Amino acid sequence: MAQDAFEINYVAELARIELTAEEKSRLGSQLGDILKYVDQLKEVNVEGVAPTAHSIPMVNVTRPDQVGETLPHEEALRNAPRSANGLFRVPKIVE
């Protein structure tokens, strides 16, 4: 139980949340169950399984790049709050 209390206090501190004694007891128990499940997953044989970011194949849904007409320079600058010498002027953010 002391280990569970340490873990829940540590996790609560990392999350910057305050927990009541009742919440610590309930969440500590749940955290213990989660950690037991993770230990079970460590026992699974993954030999020969390629690491992947997704469990199902992902397909890029964007369209391919195509060259097209460009926006005229004057039209691109038309709604700019400030411009100078054909460029957008923006506030300086780095001192």
C-alpha positions in Angstrom: 0.0 0.0 0.0 2.9 2.4 0.7 4.2 1.9 -2.8 0.7 2.7 -4.2 0.4 5.8 -2.1 3.8 6.9 -3.3 2.9 6.4 -6.9 -0.5 8.2 -6.7 1.1 11.1 -4.8 3.9 11.3 -7.4 1.5 11.2 -10.3 -0.8 13.8 -8.7 2.2 16.0 -8.2 3.3 15.7 -11.8 -0.3 16.5 -12.9 -0.4 19.4 -10.5 -3.7 18.3 -9.0 -4.8 18.0 -5.4 -6.5 14.9 -4.3 -8.6 14.1 -1.3 -7.8 11.0 0.8 -10.8 9.2 -0.8 -9.6 10.2 -4.3 -6.1 9.0 -3.5 -7.5 5.6 -2.3 -9.7 5.1 -5.3 -7.3 6.4 -8.0 -4.4 4.5 -6.3 -6.3 1.3 -6.7 -7.1 2.0 -10.3 -3.5 2.9 -11.0 -2.5 -0.4 -9.5 -4.9 -2.3 -11.8 -3.5 -0.4 -14.8 0.1 -1.2 -13.8 -0.8 -4.9 -13.4 -2.3 -4.9 -16.9 0.9 -3.3 -18.3 2.9 -6.1 -16.6 0.7 -8.6 -18.5 1.4 -6.9 -21.8 5.2 -7.1 -21.1 4.8 -10.9 -21.3 3.4 -10.9 -24.8 5.8 -12.4 -27.4 6.3 -9.7 -30.1 9.2 -11.4 -31.8 9.0 -10.7 -35.5 6.4 -8.0 -35.2 7.4 -4.7 -36.8 7.0 -1.6 -34.7 4.2 0.6 -36.0 2.7 3.9 -35.0 -0.9 2.7 -35.9 -2.5 -0.6 -35.5 -4.3 -0.3 -38.9 -2.7 0.8 -42.2 -3.0 4.6 -42.6 -3.4 6.2 -46.0 -2.5 9.8 -46.7 -5.8 11.6 -47.5 -4.3 14.8 -48.9 -4.3 15.4 -52.5 -1.0 15.4 -54.5 0.6 18.8 -55.1 -0.3 20.3 -58.4 1.2 23.4 -60.0 -1.5 26.0 -60.7 -2.0 29.7 -61.1 -0.5 31.9 -58.4 -2.1 34.8 -56.7 -0.9 38.1 -58.1 1.5 39.9 -55.8 -0.7 43.0 -55.4 -3.8 40.9 -54.6 -1.8 38.9 -52.0 -0.8 42.1 -50.2 -4.3 43.8 -50.6 -5.6 42.7 -47.2 -2.2 43.0 -45.3 -2.5 45.3 -42.4 0.9 46.7 -43.2 3.3 46.2 -46.1 6.5 47.8 -47.4 8.6 47.2 -50.5 6.2 44.5 -51.7 6.5 42.5 -48.4 4.3 41.8 -45.4 5.3 43.9 -42.4 4.8 42.1 -39.1 5.5 43.2 -35.5 9.0 42.4 -34.2 8.7 39.5 -31.7 12.4 38.9 -30.8 14.4 41.5 -28.9 
